[in-house]
Amino acid sequence: RRRRRPFPCVSVFVLPNKTTCVKHTYMSSSHFPYNFTLQIPQQSISTANLLKDVLEVDAELRPALIQRNIEVVVGDGGNSKVEGDSTGLKEVEGGDGAKEVFLKASFRSSDLRSLRASVGSFLEHAKLCAATVERFQ
């Protein structure tokens, strides 16, 4: 019997200075072998929670093929940590003393086509929501 190789997992970090860092890791999973994680920096915990609440309303069209998890992460991009639930997060100081808040979305899929469509749709919705929030602040 052939041994299955682990599938690639891509992590994307969008930093405050608009640069993007991509980190490849390998994960093994039988039903959802393809993974994608991104972090979008936010100005505050309340803005991140608002975007999370708005984006969670749209459920995946084919939940048997793809799973999505959205959470608010506080801390630096490399060693992020979540403290509490979405309403009780505490602000944590980053390594340079600045508070860093991210909206983190993780996708797991059984095929690449569904993953690509889901991530593309999520990013379009996130862009629209972020532009709307920015307009009213």
N, C-alpha and C positions, 0 to 999 in steps of 0.2 A: 504494500500500500504506500502510495505517495504521501509524504508529509506536506500539509498545507503551509504555505508561507504566510506570515502576517501581512495584513493589508496596510497601505500607507494612510496616515492620518495627517492632515494639514491644519496647522494652527496659524491664524492671521492676527497680528496685533497692529492696530492703527494707532500710532503714537500722536500725542498732542501737536507735534510739529508737522503733521500731515504725511509722515513717512510710514511705510508699511513694512512690517517684519513678518516673514513667513517662516514657520518652524515645522519641519517634517519629523514626525515620530511614527512608530509602527505599533499597531494594535491588532489583536487577534479577536475575532468575534465570529460566531457561526451564522447568526441570522442577519445581523447588520454589520457587514465587514467594512463599509466605507464611512469615514468620519470626517467632519469639517467643523472647526471651531473658530469663531471670530470674536474679537473684543472691540467695542466702539467706545472711545473715551467720551465722558459726559462732564458737564460743568458742576453738577451737584447730584446728591443722592435723590432729591425730589424729582429732578428732571429724568434721571435714569429710571426711577420707579414709574413715572408717568409713561415713558416710552414702553417700558416692559408691560404695563397694564394694557396699553393700546395694542401692542403687537401680539399679545397672547390671545386676543379675541379671535383672530383668524386661525382656525384649526387647520391642520394638514389635510389635504383632500384625500390622500391615500395613506392612512395611518398604518396599514399593514406593510407598507414599503419604506416609510420614513418616520423617524421620531425627532422631535425638536424640543429642546429645553432652553428656556430663556431665564437668566438670572442677573442680579445686580452684584457686581464684584467690587470690593474696595481693597486697594493696595496697589503694589507695582505690577506691571505686566508680566514679569517673569515668575513672581511668587505671589500670585493673587490669592486672596482668601475671602471667604464670605463669612460675615458675622451676623447672625440672626436671620429673620425672614425678611421679606421685601418691605415690611412696614417698620421693623425695628432695627435697621442697620445702624451701626456706629461708624463714625468717620475715623479712618486710620491714616496716620501720617506715612507718606512714602519715604524712600531712602533719603531723598534730598530735602525733606521737610514739607513737601507739597502734598496735598491730599489728592489722591487719584481715584476716580470712580469710573467703572466701565460697565457697559451693558454687554453681557456675554451670551452668545447664542451658540449652542452645540447641536449639530445635526448628525444623525446616524441613519444610514440607508442600506437597503439590500442591493441597489444598483446605482450606477453613476448617473444615469439619465435623470432619475427622480431626484437625486441629490443636487444636481446642477439646477434643475427647475425650481426646487424648493429654496435653495440659497439665493438664486436670482430674484425670485418673488419676494423673499424676506428683505433683501437689500433695497429693492424698490420701495417697499412699504416703510422701511426704516428711514430712508432718505426723505420721503414725503412727511413722515411724522416729525423728524428732526427739523425740517424746514418750517413746518407749522409751529412748533414750539418756539423756535428761534424768532419767528415773526411776531409772536405775541408776548415775548419777554422784553 
